């Protein structure tokens, strides 16, 4: 039986990856560069594969290293939580690193929530990545992701923040100029405004009770604010969350296109890798994000109820998924 991996070796590996340099990692760990190099060499000898390619000018993870990194992080995080459980009665201390991915476009209230969270938990170090790319929670070592999606990949645990309907909408001016589509097949002759999900444009719009219909776009954007303004400007038809357009429909600024034909359900969730034990800092941030989302949704629903369009610069939900 092979000897188990040493935490010192795992720490050397992850610190070098995070720092992007062996020399910088050695300074941060307070050990000689040669010591760090020996630990890396011993780790690669134990696992039997090359994890890093290091030259005088660059440091690159191999494919094996990319796969190994998030697992090494999980082992170190587990060891840190085990040590903290001996210091804090009941193991309830909220401290440690926290890696979160959220869409690039979030309202200012999200930033305020993050600041309040860090004030409440000064021992948490938050790594916040804003991206419209759908990240792989396990392979890339994320603890949480904020997502807007109709489905999730297997093995991901999700806390639902909101459910909303997706509807096709257009301006009266556009429909007057281009005609009203009567069937889903008519969309091939119309100017469609297409949302991104992750890195891919959504060329397949949801059809109620019967799958999807393929559409081509004259505008492809990963911002629903851009799509909403383009629809209001008479540039075409878009599929948007009902919460974002309800007041505009009520005022007659937009028209519901193909009701009962084009449409689906959007889930806004906090997603995290399935684990037997969720670290306190992860649970605390998930709770803070849930509280923030509930307040956001309540405000937007109130605006829709009284017929006030959503404020410019705000979104009712994340514009893309973060995986």
Secondary structure by P-SEA (a helix, b strand, c coil): ccccccaaaaaaaaaaaaaccaaaaaaaacccaaaaaaaaaaaaaaacccccccccccccccaaaaaaaaaaaaaaaaaaaaaaaaacccccccccbbbbbbcccccaaaaaaaaaaaaacccccccccccccccccccccccbbbbbcccccccbbbbbcbbbbbbbbbcaaaaaacccccccccccccbbbbbbcccccccccccccbbbbbbbbccccccaaaaaaaaaaccbbbbbbccccaaaaaaccccccccccccbbbbbcccccccccccaaaaaaaaaaaaaaaaaaaaaaaaaaaccccccccccccccccc
